[in-house]
Amino acid sequence: MKGLLTTVFLCLFIAAGLVQVVKPQLLWKMNRPLQEPFVKDYKATEPSPAGYVMMRVVGGLVLLAALTMLVLVLR
């Protein structure tokens, strides 16, 4: 059971990493409502192009780490 739960979580991380690499705007839009209580100018919070590049880099690292862990779990 423990291995199955770990595999499911890693697959979720892989899916999130793929979305972040392919379409980071989608994750930003999904998380945007969470920003409202903390951001002064709610409508001016969209990341710059450099911010989206950084999101893609971090998504790639998450994807690489999750794939590595999944390979190790399935061995």
N, C-alpha and C positions, 0 to 999 in steps of 0.2 A: 504493500500500500504506500509506503514511504517513497519508493522509487516512482510510482505513478503520479503522486502529488507533485514531486519535484519536476517530473517531465512536463506536467500540465503548466506549472508556473514558468518553466523555461520557455515553453512554446508561446505563452503570453508575452514574455519579454522579447522573444524573437519577433512576434507580430508587431509589437510596439516599436521595436528598433527599425523594422522594415518601413513602417509608416513614417517614422521620423526621418529616415533617409530619403524616401521617395517623395513624401508630401508633408513637410514639417508644418505647413500652414494649418493642416487638419488638426493636429494635436494642439496647436496654439488656440484654434477656435474652440476646441472642446474644453480647454482649461480656462478660457477667458472669463466665464461667469465667476470663477473662484477668485479672480483678481479684483472684482468690483469693491469689496469692503476695504481693500488695502491700497488702492491706487487713487491718487488725487484726480488725475484727468483720465477717466476710464476709456474714453474714445481715442486717446493718443498713445496707446500702449503697444501697438503692433511693432514687432521687431524690425530692425533694418535688414537690408540684404545680407550684411555681414552677420547679423544675428541668426538668420536662417542658415547660413553656411555653418556657423558654429553648432546649431541644432543638428545639422546633418552629420557633422564630425562626431558629436557625442552619440548620436543614434548609431553610427557605424561602429563605435567602440562598444556600445551596449550589445549590438548585434553580434559582434565578434566574440565578446565574453560569453554571451548566452549560448551561442553555437558551440563554443569550446566546452562549456560546462555540460551541455546536452550530450556531446560525444563522450565525455568522461562518465556520465551517468549511465549511458546505454551500453557501455563496455561490459 
